[in-house]
Amino acid sequence: MSADPERIRVLVPLAQGAEELEAVTIIDLLRRAGFTVVVAGLEAGPVTCSRRTVILPDCALEDVMQDRFDLVVLPGGLPGADHLRDDARVQSLVRQQADGGRLIGAICAAPKALASAGVLEGRRVTAYTGALDASGTPSTGASVEVDGGVVTGRGPGVAMDFALTLIEQLAGTETRRNVEGPLLR
């Protein structure tokens, strides 16, 4: 897919106990790409992440439930990924994205929320070791997997590769290169 980055809208639902390395890396790189990134807390107010970093979301999830996004991307971490899996609104958003043929992303333990929403069946996916065991969905163990509009990442150590893959899926290789180059990787 290649599109004007300024027209691309991304939702990052953020739950208490999210993995901050993943959340901040995703938010930062997608904003560097020129996308409109909306960070929405499951509840109003600050989110305390898994390592006690506090992030102030742009809004509460309830405020954007009727909005349309080109990508919904879920950071992992525990218990954050469990909160995403157990939130009916997140489950509804994930199913709407899949039904609409729009991109979905999840990293680390967050693919369990995608499994719960029923969007991983028959897809190649990766996740943090053991995160998908209860769902019966096999993980490939790869750093990043892209399959049919679903992008998954293994864990915090691949957050940058995961975010760059999302950029490429949304806006093409050139936009990815424009973001990645100045990072001096």
C-alpha positions in Angstrom: 0.0 0.0 0.0 1.3 3.5 -0.8 -0.6 6.5 0.5 -0.1 10.1 1.6 1.3 9.7 5.2 -0.5 12.8 6.4 -3.9 11.2 5.6 -3.1 8.0 7.5 -4.8 7.6 10.9 -3.5 5.2 13.5 -5.1 4.2 16.8 -2.9 2.9 19.6 -5.1 1.6 22.5 -3.1 1.8 25.7 -3.9 -0.3 28.8 -2.5 -0.2 32.3 0.6 -2.4 32.4 1.5 -1.9 28.7 5.1 -2.4 27.6 6.5 1.1 27.4 9.4 0.3 25.1 6.9 -1.0 22.5 4.3 1.7 23.0 6.7 4.6 22.8 8.7 3.2 19.8 5.4 2.5 17.9 4.0 6.0 18.6 7.3 7.8 17.9 8.1 6.1 14.6 4.6 6.3 13.2 4.5 10.0 14.0 7.9 10.4 12.4 6.3 8.9 9.3 3.8 11.8 9.3 0.8 9.7 10.3 -1.9 11.0 12.7 -1.4 8.7 15.7 -4.1 8.8 18.4 -3.1 7.2 21.7 -6.3 6.2 23.6 -6.3 4.9 27.1 -8.7 2.2 28.0 -9.8 4.6 30.7 -9.4 8.4 31.0 -6.2 9.6 32.6 -2.5 8.5 32.8 -1.4 4.9 32.0 1.2 3.4 34.2 3.2 1.0 32.1 4.8 -2.3 33.1 8.1 -0.7 34.2 6.3 2.2 36.0 6.7 4.7 33.1 3.6 6.9 33.0 2.2 7.9 29.6 -0.6 10.5 29.2 -2.8 9.3 26.3 -4.3 11.8 23.9 -7.9 10.7 24.9 -9.9 7.9 26.3 -10.8 5.0 24.0 -14.5 5.8 24.4 -13.9 9.1 22.7 -12.7 7.5 19.4 -14.9 4.4 19.2 -16.8 5.8 16.2 -13.7 7.0 14.3 -12.2 5.1 11.4 -8.5 4.2 11.4 -6.2 2.8 8.8 -4.3 0.9 11.5 -5.1 -0.3 15.0 -1.9 -1.4 16.7 -1.7 -3.0 20.1 1.5 -2.8 22.3 2.1 -5.8 24.5 3.4 -6.1 28.0 1.7 -7.6 31.0 -0.8 -7.1 32.3 -1.5 -4.7 29.5 -2.1 -7.3 26.8 -4.5 -9.1 29.1 -6.5 -5.9 29.5 -6.6 -5.4 25.8 -7.8 -9.0 25.3 -10.5 -8.6 27.9 -11.8 -5.2 26.8 -15.0 -5.6 24.6 -14.3 -2.3 22.9 -10.8 -3.4 21.8 -12.2 -6.7 20.6 -14.9 -4.9 18.6 -12.3 -2.5 17.0 -10.1 -5.4 16.0 -12.9 -7.3 14.4 -14.1 -4.1 12.6 -10.6 -3.5 11.2 -10.4 -7.1 10.0 -13.9 -7.0 8.5 -13.0 -3.7 6.8 -9.8 -5.0 5.3 -7.8 -2.5 7.3 -4.4 -3.1 8.9 -4.0 -4.6 12.4 -0.8 -4.8 14.4 0.1 -6.4 17.7 3.5 -7.1 19.4 4.8 -9.2 22.3 1.9 -10.6 24.3 -0.8 -8.5 22.5 -1.4 -11.0 19.7 -3.4 -12.8 22.4 -6.0 -10.0 22.0 -6.1 -10.7 18.2 -6.5 -14.4 18.8 -9.4 -13.7 21.2 -11.0 -11.5 18.5 -10.8 -14.4 16.1 -8.6 -12.7 13.5 -5.5 -15.0 13.6 -7.0 -18.2 12.3 -4.9 -19.6 9.4 -2.4 -16.8 9.6 1.4 -16.8 10.2 1.9 -14.9 13.4 4.6 -14.3 16.0 4.4 -13.3 19.6 6.3 -13.4 22.9 7.2 -16.9 24.0 4.1 -18.6 25.5 1.8 -15.6 24.9 -0.4 -17.5 22.4 -0.3 -21.0 24.2 -3.8 -20.7 25.7 -5.3 -19.7 22.4 -3.9 -22.7 20.5 -2.5 -20.3 17.9 1.0 -21.3 16.9 3.8 -18.7 16.8 6.5 -18.8 14.2 9.1 -17.3 16.5 10.1 -14.8 13.7 10.9 -11.3 14.7 8.0 -9.8 12.6 5.3 -11.5 10.6 3.0 -9.9 7.9 0.1 -12.0 6.8 -3.1 -10.8 5.2 -3.4 -7.4 6.8 -2.1 -8.6 10.2 1.4 -7.6 11.4 2.8 -9.2 14.5 6.0 -8.7 16.4 7.8 -11.0 18.8 8.7 -8.6 21.7 10.3 -5.4 22.9 13.7 -6.1 21.2 12.0 -5.9 17.7 9.8 -2.9 18.4 11.7 -0.7 15.9 11.6 -3.4 13.2 7.9 -3.9 13.9 7.1 -0.2 13.7 9.1 0.2 10.5 7.2 -2.7 9.0 3.9 -1.0 9.9 5.1 2.1 8.1 6.0 0.2 5.0 2.6 -1.6 5.0 0.8 1.7 5.3 2.8 4.1 3.1 5.4 2.1 1.2 9.1 1.4 1.1 10.1 5.0 0.4 8.4 6.3 3.5 10.0 3.5 5.6 13.4 4.5 4.3 12.8 8.2 5.0 12.0 7.3 8.6 14.7 4.6 9.0 17.6 6.6 7.5 17.9 9.3 10.1 17.7 6.7 12.9 21.3 5.6 11.8 20.5 1.9 12.4 
